[in-house]
Amino acid sequence: MPRTASPAAPPSAPGRRLQTRRSGVHGKGVFAVQDIAEGEVLIEYTGEVISWQEAQDRHPHDPAQPNHTFYFHVDEDHVIDAKFGGNSSRWINHSCDPNCFADERDGRIFITALRNIAAGDELNYDYGLIIEERYTPKLKAEYPCWCGSANCRGTLLAPKRGWAPPGMAPEKPAKANKAGKEAKRGQGARKAKAPPATETAAPPRPGRKARSPRR
């Protein structure tokens, strides 16, 4: 039976500090309603906790948007599906120059401020999507980034070697499974986006958002 990831000791009054509304970056976004200090835990990424296989079976959430899911990889066996029992954290967008990071603690994912955030600013973190296959211009274009930061990579895909989200030392890239899973690298936890229509859903890896595997 799937279980639900629910906060035992949730961040202090996230509803009074955060607001979900239309984003100038992409779709919906989450914004600070008041000033937030560096290191503050803002919200837990909640949802139904399922297996990798179940995540693959469910993909895509929306056939019209096969490159988008609400999956967040917890470990090799568990994925959080925020489509069911999720909260506003699922709407936090990616940025190549993020002001937050995803922190994995005992199988739970917490979105935490990487620096001071002013009221009105949109929250974001680096998805750090990793795919096993060779990065080609065509593949990168399938995962465009619209963050607009000075150091924007132009894609949600992160370098496979010698790279780490801001505030973290470079680590070995997450290995894809036999199906070719790729994952977004947050700082300690990952959320997952889905692949093109030709792919199957593959949740994120610890500390990363993740996409599905290609067939």
KOLVO-686843 format. One line per 4 residues: their letters; for each residue x, y, z of N, C-alpha, C. Coordinates in pm, whole numbers, padded with zeros to 5 digits. Example, Ala and Ser with C-alpha at 12.3 -4.5 7.8 and 13.67 -1.06 7.14 Angstrom:
<rs>
AS	01319,-00569,00780,01230,-00450,00780,01320,-00330,00780; 01285,-00225,00708,01367,-00106,00714,01290,00003,00787;
</rs>
This chain:
<rs>
MPRT	00084,-00120,00000,00000,00000,00000,00087,00125,00000; 00057,00221,-00089,00134,00346,-00089,00113,00418,00042; 00213,00487,00088,00199,00566,00209,00206,00712,00173; 00170,00798,00262,00170,00941,00234,00276,01011,00316;
ASPA	00354,01095,00248,00458,01171,00318,00391,01294,00376; 00378,01298,00506,00314,01412,00570,00403,01462,00682; 00415,01593,00696,00505,01650,00795,00467,01621,00938; 00564,01570,01016,00541,01546,01158,00561,01676,01233;
APPS	00661,01753,01190,00687,01883,01250,00706,01981,01135; 00596,02025,01073,00604,02110,00954,00670,02244,00980; 00724,02305,00875,00784,02438,00888,00680,02533,00944; 00725,02637,01010,00632,02729,01075,00544,02802,00976;
APGR	00415,02783,00989,00312,02853,00914,00348,02883,00770; 00375,02782,00685,00411,02808,00547,00304,02883,00471; 00176,02862,00509,00068,02928,00439,00072,03078,00454; 00127,03129,00563,00134,03273,00584,00258,03334,00520;
RLQT	00352,03251,00482,00476,03302,00423,00486,03281,00273; 00408,03186,00220,00419,03150,00080,00285,03166,00008; 00295,03197,-00120,00174,03213,-00200,00198,03155,-00338; 00101,03078,-00388,00110,03021,-00523,00030,03109,-00617;
RRSG	00096,03151,-00725,00026,03231,-00825,00097,03216,-00959; 00047,03281,-01059,00105,03273,-01193,00249,03321,-01191; 00336,03246,-01259,00479,03280,-01262,00520,03336,-01397; 00611,03433,-01394,00664,03487,-01518,00767,03394,-01580;
VHGK	00808,03293,-01505,00905,03195,-01555,00835,03084,-01630; 00739,03021,-01563,00667,02910,-01626,00547,02869,-01542; 00430,02870,-01603,00310,02822,-01534,00288,02886,-01399; 00261,02803,-01299,00245,02851,-01163,00381,02859,-01095;
GVFA	00388,02943,-00992,00510,02954,-00913,00474,02980,-00768; 00572,02969,-00681,00551,02993,-00538,00633,03116,-00497; 00570,03210,-00429,00634,03337,-00395,00636,03360,-00244; 00737,03436,-00200,00748,03471,-00058,00651,03586,-00029;
VQDI	00572,03571,00074,00478,03675,00114,00546,03772,00210; 00647,03723,00281,00725,03805,00373,00872,03771,00358; 00959,03852,00414,01103,03826,00405,01136,03692,00470; 01228,03620,00407,01270,03488,00456,01421,03489,00475;
AEGE	01467,03435,00586,01610,03433,00615,01677,03308,00561; 01803,03323,00525,01884,03210,00478,01877,03096,00580; 01858,02975,00531,01855,02858,00618,01717,02820,00670; 01617,02905,00648,01483,02873,00694,01424,02758,00613;
VLIE	01362,02664,00683,01291,02556,00616,01153,02610,00580; 01120,02610,00452,00999,02676,00406,00878,02585,00395; 00900,02466,00343,00787,02376,00321,00838,02236,00292; 00760,02138,00328,00797,02000,00297,00732,01958,00165;
YTGE	00806,01884,00086,00751,01830,-00039,00673,01704,-00003; 00542,01716,-00002,00458,01604,00042,00385,01539,-00074; 00331,01422,-00047,00255,01350,-00148,00251,01202,-00115; 00200,01124,-00207,00192,00980,-00189,00329,00918,-00216;
VISW	00376,00836,-00126,00506,00770,-00143,00483,00636,-00211; 00543,00620,-00329,00523,00499,-00409,00658,00443,-00453; 00655,00329,-00519,00778,00267,-00569,00813,00323,-00706; 00936,00297,-00750,00978,00339,-00883,00888,00275,-00988;
QEAQ	00858,00147,-00968,00775,00077,-01066,00637,00141,-01076; 00578,00175,-00962,00448,00240,-00963,00455,00375,-01033; 00563,00448,-01012,00579,00578,-01077,00585,00560,-01228; 00656,00458,-01273,00665,00432,-01416,00529,00393,-01473;
DRHP	00455,00314,-01397,00323,00272,-01443,00226,00390,-01453; 00244,00490,-01367,00154,00606,-01366,00187,00709,-01474; 00307,00705,-01523,00351,00808,-01618,00285,00791,-01754; 00246,00902,-01821,00255,01039,-01771,00131,01079,-01691;
HDPA	00147,01177,-01604,00033,01228,-01530,-00067,01291,-01626; -00015,01364,-01721,-00099,01431,-01821,-00041,01402,-01959; -00107,01317,-02039,-00056,01282,-02172,-00030,01405,-02259; -00103,01514,-02232,-00083,01636,-02311,00047,01706,-02274;
QPNH	00102,01675,-02154,00228,01734,-02109,00317,01623,-02054; 00364,01533,-02140,00442,01417,-02094,00575,01453,-02031; 00623,01576,-02049,00751,01615,-01990,00736,01672,-01849; 00619,01659,-01792,00599,01716,-01659,00534,01615,-01566;
TFYF	00592,01598,-01448,00531,01515,-01343,00553,01587,-01210; 00497,01530,-01106,00518,01583,-00971,00598,01482,-00889; 00680,01402,-00954,00760,01302,-00884,00881,01364,-00816; 00915,01310,-00701,01038,01350,-00633,01103,01224,-00578;
HVDE	01223,01194,-00626,01293,01074,-00585,01346,01087,-00442; 01314,00989,-00360,01360,00988,-00221,01482,00897,-00208; 01471,00775,-00258,01583,00681,-00258,01560,00581,-00371; 01638,00475,-00374,01627,00380,-00484,01493,00308,-00488;
DHVI	01420,00311,-00379,01294,00238,-00372,01169,00325,-00364; 01186,00452,-00329,01068,00534,-00302,01068,00666,-00380; 00949,00703,-00421,00926,00827,-00494,00804,00896,-00434; 00809,01028,-00422,00693,01103,-00376,00618,01152,-00499;
DAKF	00491,01118,-00507,00405,01165,-00615,00314,01273,-00558; 00351,01399,-00583,00277,01511,-00524,00145,01540,-00593; 00113,01463,-00698,-00019,01480,-00759,-00126,01436,-00660; -00089,01344,-00571,-00182,01293,-00471,-00132,01330,-00332;
GGNS	-00205,01417,-00263,-00167,01458,-00129,-00055,01559,-00125; -00026,01621,-00240,00082,01720,-00245,00036,01857,-00200; 00132,01948,-00183,00101,02086,-00143,00163,02182,-00244; 00174,02308,-00208,00222,02408,-00303,00368,02391,-00343;
SRWI	00444,02309,-00270,00585,02289,-00306,00601,02232,-00446; 00501,02162,-00495,00511,02102,-00629,00514,02207,-00740; 00477,02333,-00706,00476,02439,-00807,00604,02522,-00805; 00699,02489,-00721,00824,02567,-00718,00903,02541,-00845;
NHSC	00940,02647,-00914,01009,02636,-01043,01160,02619,-01028; 01221,02582,-01139,01367,02566,-01148,01434,02700,-01174; 01557,02714,-01127,01643,02827,-01164,01788,02779,-01162; 01866,02831,-01256,02010,02799,-01259,02085,02881,-01155;
DPNC	02018,02980,-01096,02075,03061,-00988,01971,03063,-00876; 01950,02950,-00809,01840,02934,-00715,01855,03007,-00583; 01741,03033,-00520,01744,03092,-00385,01703,02989,-00279; 01675,02865,-00323,01639,02757,-00232,01710,02629,-00273;
FADE	01703,02529,-00187,01751,02396,-00224,01661,02292,-00159; 01663,02172,-00213,01582,02062,-00161,01670,01978,-00070; 01629,01967,00055,01709,01898,00156,01640,01768,00197; 01709,01654,00178,01652,01524,00213,01690,01489,00356;
RDGR	01591,01461,00437,01614,01424,00577,01531,01301,00612; 01598,01190,00630,01530,01067,00670,01410,01035,00581; 01432,01045,00452,01326,01009,00359,01223,01116,00334; 01243,01234,00389,01151,01345,00368,01226,01459,00300;
IFIT	01155,01536,00219,01215,01643,00140,01168,01779,00190; 01263,01866,00225,01230,01999,00275,01292,02106,00186; 01211,02200,00141,01260,02312,00061,01310,02418,00159; 01438,02454,00145,01506,02541,00242,01568,02661,00171;
ALRN	01566,02776,00237,01622,02898,00178,01774,02889,00169; 01827,02910,00050,01971,02906,00027,02035,03041,00063; 01955,03146,00058,02000,03281,00093,01879,03360,00139; 01900,03483,00181,01788,03568,00221,01698,03592,00100;
IAAG	01568,03585,00124,01471,03602,00016,01376,03714,00054; 01359,03812,-00034,01273,03926,-00005,01127,03894,-00035; 01038,03958,00038,00895,03942,00013,00866,03976,-00132; 00787,03893,-00198,00754,03916,-00338,00839,03836,-00435;
DELN	00954,03786,-00389,01041,03707,-00476,00984,03567,-00498; 01009,03514,-00617,00966,03377,-00645,01069,03278,-00592; 01022,03170,-00532,01112,03065,-00483,01151,02974,-00599; 01272,02921,-00593,01318,02831,-00697,01436,02750,-00647;
YDYG	01463,02639,-00712,01583,02561,-00683,01627,02494,-00812; 01750,02447,-00815,01806,02387,-00936,01762,02241,-00945; 01686,02207,-01047,01640,02069,-01064,01756,01975,-01094; 01859,02025,-01164,01976,01943,-01193,01941,01811,-01260;
LIIE	01861,01814,-01364,01817,01693,-01431,01934,01622,-01499; 01947,01493,-01473,02054,01412,-01532,01993,01300,-01616; 02040,01285,-01737,01994,01179,-01827,02115,01100,-01873; 02102,00969,-01879,02215,00885,-01915,02262,00903,-02058;
ERYT	02170,00920,-02150,02210,00929,-02290,02290,01056,-02319; 02356,01056,-02433,02441,01169,-02470,02357,01295,-02487; 02409,01405,-02433,02339,01532,-02446,02360,01588,-02586; 02255,01602,-02659,02259,01662,-02792,02179,01791,-02788;
PKLK	02199,01881,-02885,02119,02003,-02889,01969,01972,-02888; 01931,01865,-02957,01789,01828,-02963,01738,01786,-02825; 01818,01706,-02754,01776,01661,-02622,01768,01778,-02525; 01867,01867,-02528,01865,01983,-02440,01744,02071,-02467;
AEYP	01707,02080,-02595,01593,02163,-02632,01461,02106,-02580; 01460,01976,-02551,01339,01915,-02496,01316,01957,-02351; 01422,02009,-02289,01415,02051,-02149,01466,02194,-02135; 01397,02290,-02197,01443,02429,-02194,01430,02492,-02056;
CWCG	01520,02584,-02027,01513,02661,-01903,01481,02805,-01938; 01388,02863,-01865,01348,03002,-01888,01375,03088,-01766; 01469,03047,-01681,01490,03121,-01556,01542,03263,-01579; 01616,03284,-01688,01664,03418,-01720,01781,03467,-01637;
SANC	01842,03380,-01555,01956,03423,-01474,02079,03443,-01562; 02175,03519,-01511,02296,03548,-01588,02374,03422,-01625; 02367,03321,-01540,02440,03197,-01565,02349,03084,-01611; 02237,03119,-01673,02140,03018,-01719,02206,02921,-01816;
RGTL	02185,02791,-01792,02240,02687,-01880,02160,02674,-02009; 02039,02730,-02008,01954,02718,-02125,01876,02587,-02129; 01903,02500,-02033,01836,02371,-02025,01828,02326,-01879; 01730,02243,-01849,01718,02188,-01715,01821,02078,-01691;
LAPK	01882,02029,-01798,01983,01924,-01785,02109,01980,-01720; 02163,01907,-01625,02286,01949,-01556,02404,01870,-01610; 02524,01928,-01607,02644,01853,-01648,02654,01723,-01568; 02702,01618,-01635,02709,01488,-01568,02829,01475,-01476;
RGWA	02931,01557,-01495,03051,01547,-01412,03097,01686,-01367; 03155,01688,-01247,03214,01812,-01197,03116,01923,-01172; 02991,01889,-01145,02889,01992,-01122,02811,01959,-00996; 02768,02061,-00928,02680,02044,-00812,02598,02170,-00796;
PPGM	02478,02159,-00738,02396,02277,-00714,02471,02374,-00623; 02439,02502,-00628,02504,02601,-00542,02506,02557,-00396; 02622,02573,-00332,02632,02538,-00191,02673,02395,-00165; 02691,02315,-00271,02729,02176,-00253,02856,02145,-00330;
APEK	02935,02052,-00278,03056,02010,-00348,03015,01920,-00463; 03089,01922,-00573,03057,01835,-00686,03050,01690,-00642; 02955,01618,-00697,02941,01478,-00664,02931,01397,-00792; 02943,01268,-00779,02928,01183,-00896,02782,01189,-00937;
PAKA	02755,01200,-01067,02617,01208,-01111,02539,01083,-01078; 02411,01100,-01057,02327,00986,-01025,02323,00892,-01144; 02345,00765,-01121,02342,00667,-01228,02198,00635,-01263; 02171,00625,-01391,02036,00588,-01431,02021,00438,-01414;
NKAG	01898,00395,-01397,01877,00252,-01385,01877,00190,-01522; 01847,00064,-01533,01853,-00004,-01661,01762,00061,-01763; 01654,00121,-01716,01560,00184,-01807,01610,00320,-01852; 01713,00371,-01785,01769,00500,-01825,01708,00616,-01751;
KEAK	01683,00601,-01623,01622,00708,-01546,01715,00829,-01535; 01658,00945,-01535,01738,01063,-01509,01675,01137,-01394; 01753,01216,-01323,01701,01281,-01204,01746,01423,-01193; 01663,01505,-01133,01700,01642,-01107,01775,01647,-00977;
RGQG	01882,01719,-00975,01961,01730,-00854,01927,01854,-00777; 01860,01836,-00664,01841,01950,-00576,01959,01939,-00481; 01960,02014,-00376,02071,02003,-00283,02032,01909,-00172; 02029,01785,-00197,01997,01689,-00094,01873,01611,-00129;
ARKA	01796,01656,-00224,01677,01583,-00262,01637,01624,-00400; 01556,01545,-00468,01523,01579,-00604,01379,01560,-00640; 01335,01649,-00719,01201,01636,-00769,01213,01582,-00909; 01101,01540,-00970,01116,01484,-01101,01021,01538,-01202;
KAPP	01074,01563,-01317,00990,01598,-01430,00982,01476,-01517; 00887,01474,-01606,00871,01357,-01689,00931,01377,-01825; 00944,01270,-01901,01007,01271,-02031,00910,01290,-02143; 00962,01300,-02264,00876,01314,-02380,00782,01194,-02388;
ATET	00689,01200,-02480,00589,01095,-02490,00650,00959,-02512; 00773,00952,-02558,00837,00824,-02586,00895,00763,-02460; 00886,00833,-02348,00949,00786,-02226,00850,00735,-02123; 00905,00668,-02024,00828,00618,-01912,00868,00696,-01789;
AAPP	00777,00708,-01693,00809,00789,-01578,00918,00734,-01491; 01016,00817,-01457,01121,00777,-01364,01140,00886,-01265; 01109,00861,-01137,01117,00959,-01032,01256,01013,-01007; 01266,01115,-00923,01391,01181,-00891,01478,01102,-00798;
RPGR	01602,01138,-00795,01695,01071,-00706,01718,01155,-00583; 01778,01096,-00476,01797,01170,-00353,01860,01303,-00382; 01792,01408,-00347,01846,01539,-00367,01822,01589,-00505; 01731,01531,-00581,01704,01580,-00715,01564,01558,-00763;
KARS	01523,01646,-00848,01398,01625,-00917,01435,01530,-01028; 01338,01452,-01074,01377,01358,-01176,01276,01340,-01285; 01324,01301,-01398,01241,01274,-01512,01223,01125,-01526; 01146,01086,-01627,01127,00945,-01652,01232,00891,-01746;
PRR	01238,00759,-01755,01338,00698,-01841,01292,00689,-01984; 01383,00689,-02075,01348,00673,-02216,01340,00526,-02248; 01258,00493,-02342,01245,00353,-02381,01341,00321,-02493;
</rs>
